[in-house]
Each structure stands twice: as C-alpha cells, then as structure tokens.
C-alpha cells in the first residue's frame, strides 16, 4: 500500500513524518536529505509507526525533495502536448531532456514569484519520480525493474518564463527562477504492487478554479523505464534525485504551426522573435499576480493520491 511522507518544520525542528488523514506521525531520526531518508528507512517500518501525532495545520510544509538532489526534466512527453507543439509523437523516438536549478525548489503551498523582467509566466503540471538508488552506468531497464529504482512519486509544477525560454533558447534559464519548482506536498512511497498505477494517474491543473490541463499518464510517450535507461547512458543518477516526466497539453504557450515555424526561420532574428512575443501577448492564459494555481495527481480509484499543490502568483518585490 502506498504511503505518504511529509517533510516539515515544527517550531525549530525539521523532520519527516507519515501523514494520514491530516495527522503526522513523526519518523524517528535525523535525515538531512531525501537520499538520506530513502536509504535510512524501510517502508514496512514506516507503515507500522505509531505514537504521538501532529496536526498538519500546525507545521510548515517543506519540499520532500531537498535542494541537494538533481532536478532532471523531460520535455514534450504527452501525445497531445507534442501534437499541439507541432511534433509527431510516433516519429520522435528520443527524450527531450533539460534540468532546472535546484534553488527553484519550494514547498507545494509556496507563493510563486513573477520576476519583474518576465512577461509570460506559464504553468506545467508534471508527475515526478524520486529515485530509490544510484544509477552509475548505462543500464537496460524494464517496467519490472522499476520497484528497485523508484522510491516514490511527487507532484511537480515546472513554472516557465516563456519570454526567456523560447526567444533566448534557454530552457534552464527560463525555468529556473527562484520558486519556479514547487514539489509535493508529500512523497508517495510505493510498494511493488503499486507500480501498475504509474500508467493510470490523472493529472489536473486549474487556474482560479478553471481547468487548464487534464490528462492521464497512459498518454506518456516515453515511460519511466525507457527514460531512466536513456538517462543512464548519459549521466549518473542518485537516490533521492527527481525526474519530472513532462506536462500535458493546455499550457498558456502558443506554438506556431510547423509551416509558420519554417517561414519564421527565414526572417531576421529580431523580427522573428518580435512576432513570437506579439502572439504571446494576446494570450490571456499567462499567469499574473493574484492568480491561484492548483495541481492534483491521483489514481482514478483514489488508492494513490499525491495530494494537491496551491500556489499564489505574486509580483517580485
């Protein structure tokens, strides 16, 4: 049975706990990082924890992925999102990979700061995978291997400054402003029998109560096993690292058709990007101060529930 783990601050103490029905059962011990917690605990023992509890309303929520872990992301990994971006999901046989600065990681209920120099702030709900152990060499991975490699799941919102990311061709820069990576509210640890649900999780993102993104992980183009195998050919991965698996369709970003992109490529650089910015300026979907973004991921039967994020968009002071 999946188990939800919260990282929190209570008074002067930073701790980890099992959360059930709004009450936190503290986990004994000190774990400085997500890797330390995963390596230093056992799911069966965590599930059996008893004792005094804390009301979740009495603590300050922290991200269950600590900032010393890697934050690796997949781009354009849902079929409909690829199609609306002018890509053919049946022809694209490789992952688009980028990273976010770990300094952007915040708690699930943290305010998201709109930088003064950013006009087009976008949202991207994503399923996050948190690794169980290190991968230090190219590895062949099947779905059956995932319980050995993935400890659990989190909600990620990959906030993006589109006027930095696209015209400057800077994924890292456009997606790494401080507060642009809420994670949590908790880490859902999985048992082996829970992994079948990885391909049947519902994602829903709303802005001011209106649905903007809604999809199911069955529509992922590159699943966790092939993604981890591909990443293992390139880099070392470690216990506690976070892999964000891509976002569904419905973002604020408007992507020109392939034909328009080919025409734009012939234009002078300044003209091409000014046209892009003009198109985005007509999109009311971009976030502004005062907007509230909520993100939820759960299995249809509710057996796996990653909780809900709620972010208020605020202007940079």
URURWO-V826652 format. One record per backbone hydrogen bond with DSSP energy under -0.5 kcal/mol. NH is the residue of the N-H (numbers start at 1). CO is the residue of the C=O. Records with the same first field share a line. If there is no record, write none. Layout:
# URURWO-V826652
NH->CO / CO
This chain:
# URURWO-V826652
3->189
5->3 / 187
6->17
7->62
8->15
9->60
10->13
13->10
15->8 / 13
17->6
18->25
19->4 / 17
20->18 / 23
23->20
24->54
25->18 / 23
26->24 / 52
27->16
28->26
37->33
38->34
39->35
40->36
41->37 / 38
46->42
47->43
48->44
49->46
54->24
56->22
58->55
59->56
60->9
61->59
62->7
66->64
69->66
72->70 / 242
73->98
74->244
75->96
79->219
82->78
83->79
84->80
85->81
86->83
87->82
89->87
91->88
92->88
93->91
96->75
97->95
98->73
100->71
104->101
105->102
106->181
110->107
112->312
113->111
114->112 / 314
115->113
118->115
121->119 / 287
122->120 / 160
126->156
127->246
128->154
129->243
130->152
131->129 / 241
132->149
133->149
135->237
141->139
145->142
146->143
148->145
149->145 / 146
150->146
151->130 / 149
152->130
153->188
154->128
156->126
157->182
158->124 / 156
159->157 / 180
160->122
161->174
162->120 / 160
164->161
165->161
166->162
167->162
168->164
169->166
170->164 / 165
174->170
175->171
176->173
180->177
181->104
182->157
183->106
184->155
186->306
187->5
188->153 / 186
189->3 / 187
190->151
194->191
195->191 / 192
196->193
197->194
198->195
199->196
200->197
202->298
203->215
204->296
205->213
206->294
207->210
208->292
210->207
211->209
212->205
213->205
215->203
217->201
219->216
220->217
221->77
223->221
227->223
228->224
229->225
230->226
231->227
232->228
233->229 / 230
234->231
235->231
237->135
240->131
241->238
242->70
243->129
244->72 / 242
245->127
255->253
261->257
262->258
263->259
264->260
265->261
266->263
267->264
272->268
273->269
274->270
275->271
276->272
277->273
278->274
279->275
280->276
281->277
282->278 / 279
283->280
284->282
286->283
287->121
290->313
291->288
293->311
294->206
295->309
296->204
297->307
298->202
299->304
300->200
302->299
305->303
306->297
309->295
310->108
311->293
313->291
314->112 / 312
316->114
